[in-house]
Amino acid sequence: MAASFSYRHLRYFWVVAKEGGFTPAAARLGIAVQTISAQVRELERDLGHELLKPAGRRVVLTDAGAAVLRQADQIFALGEQLPDVVRGATSPPRLRLTVGISDGVSKLMVHQLLQPVMGQANLHLQCQEDEFDDLLADLALHRLDVVLADQSAPTNPNLRIYTHPLGKSEVAWYAPESLVAIAKHDFPRSLSRAPVLLPTSHAAVRARLNRWFEREGILPNVVGEFEDSALLVTFGAAGMGVLPAPTLSHRDLVRRGLKRIGLCIGVVEEHFLICTERKVVHPLVQRLLSAHR
C-alpha cells in the first residue's frame, strides 16, 4: 500500500459507495462534489485500482471496490466503537447483580427490597421475572446471582440452595375512591359485597388470604385474579375492585389513588432471598442481607 494512503480518502470512498453517487455523498458530507471526487481518485491512485465506475447517474463498485468496501465497513464499525472502548478502559468496572423475581412477589416491594444496593456506583442490575421453580433451576445453574421470593426454597439434597429471610409485611385492604364507602361500611364483611381482586395461587399469600376469609366467615365477591401483582394494583386503581397489598407499599399505593380500608389481621407477606452459598460472597447480596437484618 502506498505511503500516502489516507483514511480520510477511504471514508470519502465509503460514503460514495453507500450513497451510490458523488452528489448525494457530497451532500451528506457537506463538501463540494469536485473535492470528494478528487479525494476518491487519489485513493484509487494510491491503491492502484479503479474502485468505482459510472452507471448512468450513479456509480457502482468494481471488484476491487467491493473488496475495499468490505474492509472499510469493518474499519469504520470499529471506529464507531472507539468512544465506548475508551470509556470502558477509563471507568471503574461495573458491578453486576442478576436477580430472579418470583412471580408471587409483590412488584411494589421489589424496589424496596433492592433499595440497599441502588446507590452502588457502576451498578448493572438485571431483573428476570419467572415462576418460582424455573428461577431456582436458573439459580442452580448460576444464571442468576440471587432470587427474591415470597416463599422459602424446598429442601433438595441435589441442590445447594439456601434461603435467607428478609422480613415480612402486614397485609391491608385498599380501595379506589369509588369503592371506599362500600368497602369501609361493616369491614371486613363488606368484602362479601364489594368487588374483590386477588392474587392467584402463584403467590404464597393467597393461601393465607383464603384461610383469613374462612376465619372471618367471608365469601368474597371475587371479580378478578392476577398472577402479576402490578396488574392487580393497576386494575384496582382503575376502579375494578378492592385489593390486598403489603403495608410496606402504602406510599406507592396512595400515589396510585388507593385508600387503605383496614388491616387483614394475621396475614403477612413474607420475603426471602435465595442463593447458592450458605456463606454469601457476592458483595451486593451481602449488603441486601445485612440491610434487611
N, C-alpha and C positions, 0 to 999 in steps of 0.2 A: 504494500500500500504506500502511496506517495506520502512524503513527509508533510506535504501541505494539506493533507486530508483534514477537513473541518466538520465537526459535529453540527455546527450551525447550518452548513450546507446540507448535511444529511437530514436535518429537521425540515428544511425547506422542501427537499425532495419528498419527505414522508407526508407532509401536508398536501403537496400537489397530488401525490398518489391517492391519498384519502379523499380529496375533494374532486378528483377526476379532471383537473384542469388548472392552468396558471391563474386565470381570472378569479375563480372562487377561492383559490388558495391565497392570492394576494389580498382579497377582501377579508379573509379570516385572520391573516397575519398583520393586516394594516400597513402593508408596504406596496410599492409600485410593482406592476406586473413585470416591467423590464428588470427590476432588481432581482426578483425571485427567479426569473428565467436565467439571468446571468449566473446566479449562485448555483443553480442546478446544473447548468452546463459546465461550470468549474468542477463540480463533484464528478461529473462524467469523465472529464479530462483526467482528474486525479485517479479514478478507478480504471480508466482505460476501456470503458464500455458504455454504449448508449443504454440509458435506463428507461427512457420514455420515448414514445413515438406518437405522432398525431393520428387521430381517428375522428375526422370531421371537426367539430368544435371542441372536442375533448382530447385527452391524451390517454394512452394505455401503456401498460408496462411491457417492456421486453422481458425475455427470460432472465437476463441479468438484473433488470429492475425488480422482478418478482422476488429474486433471491435477496436483493438488498432490502426490499420492503419487509421480508420476514425477519431479518436481523434487526431492522430499525424498530419493528413492533416490540421486540424483546428489550432493546436498549431503552426505549422511552417508557415502557412499562416499569422497568427497574428504576428509571429516573423519578417517576411519579411516587414510588415507594420511599424515596430517599428521606423526605422530611419525617416520616413515621419511624424509619430506622434510626435517625439521629435522635429523635425524642426518646425512643426506647433505650438507646445507649446512654443517654444522659439523665434519665429519670430513674428513681428508685423502682425496684421490681414490684409488680403488682402482687398483692396477697389475695389468693383465690379462695373462695368458700362456695362449695356446691351443696345446696340444701334441697333435700326432698321434702315436700309439704304433703302430708297425708290429706286426702280429700275430706276427712272428717274434722279437720281443724278449722275453727272459725277464721275466715280470711282477715277479719278485722283485728285478730290477735297476732297475726304473723309479724306485722311490722313491729309491734310492741315486744314480741319475743326476741326479735333480732336487733332491737334498738341498741343493746350494749356494744355491738360491733359496727354500727352505722357510721360512727365518727372515724373509723380507721382510714388513715391516709392510704391512697392507692388500692383501695378495696375493689375487688372484682367479684361481685355477688351474682351467683347463678341459682335461680329457684326453679324447681321442677315439681309440678303437682301430679299426683298419680294415686292409684289405690294403694292401701297400706302394704299388702303382701308384695306387690310389684316393687315398691320402694325398698323394702327390706332385701329383696333379691339384688337390686342395683347396689345397695349399700354393701352387701356381702362381696360383690364383685368389684368393690372400690370405685364404682362410677359416681358415688356420692360421698361427701365428707361426713354428712350427718343427716338425720331425718327428724323432722318435727311432727309429732303425732299426738292424738288425743287418747291413746292407749299404749300400754307397755308392750314390748315385743314378746311373743310367746317363747317359752323355753325350747331350744332346739340344740341338741348335743352336736349337730353337724355344723352349726353356725356360731362363730364367736361374735355375738352381737350383744351389746349391753345397753340397758335402759337407765337413764338418769332423770328423775323427776325435776321438772322446772317449777311446778307450783300448780295452783288451781284458782278458779274464779267462780264466785257465786253466779247463778243464772237468774235473770229477771225477765219479766214480760214487758214488751214495748209495743206501742201502737201509734199509727199515724194519726194526725189531728182529727180526721173524720171519724175515727173509731174510739177515741179516748173516752167519750162519755159512756158508751155502751160497755166498754171493757172495764172501766173503773167501777161501775154500779154492780155491787154484790160480787166483787172479785174474791176468789178465783172462779166461783161458779158461773160468772159471766162468760167464761170460755166455752161453755156449752151452747151459748147463743151467738157470740161474736165469731166472725170468720177467723180461723187459726191457720197459721203457716208453721210447718215443722221441718226439721232436717230429716233426711231419710235414715235408714238403719246403718248407713255407712259411718255415721257419726256415733261415737260411743255414748254421747249424751242422750241420744234418742231413747235408749232403753231406760235411762234414769227418768226421763220425762214420762214415759209410759207408766212406770211404777208410781210416779207422783200423781198422775191422773187417777190411778186406781185408788191410792190412799185418800185422795180428796173426793172420790166419788164423782168424778167429772167425765162425761163423754164429750170430748172436744169436737167442735164443729170444724173439722179439718177441710180446708178448701185448696190446699197446695202443699206439696212436699218437694224438697230441693236437696240434691246432692251437694251443690255448691252453695256454701253459706253466704257468699257475696250476692248471689242471685236471690236468695231468700230475703236478705235485707233490702235489696233493690225493689222487689215486688211488694214487700211490706211498706217501704217508704212511699211507694206509688199508691198506697191505699187499699191493697188487696186483703190485708189481714193483720192480726196481732201475731207477734213472734217472740220466741225466747232467744236471749243472747247473753253472753258473759258480761257481767257488770264492769269489768275492766275496759270494755269497749264503749262505755257510757258516752264519753265525749264525742266519739265518732258517730254514734247512733243519733245523738241530739243534733249534730250538724246535718244529718240526713233528714231531719224533720220528725224524728220519732220521739215519743214521750214515754217515760218509764211509768208503768202501771202498778207493779208490785213485784215482790220477790217470789221466786219459785223455791220456797223454803226446802232445804235438804238436797237440792240438786246443784251440782257443781260441774264445771267443765275442767278437766284435768289436761295438763300439758306435759309432754315428755320429750326429751332429747335422746335419740338413739344413735349409737356409733359403734364402731368395730373394735374399739380398745377399751379395756377396763380402766387403764390409766390414759387419759386423753392427752395427746401430744400436739394436736393442731392448736396453735395459739388462739385463734378466734373461737374455737369450740370451748377451749378452757375459759375464755372470757365470758362466754354465754353462761356456762355453768356457774362460775363464780358470782356473776351479777345476780342471777336468779336465786342463788342460795342465800 
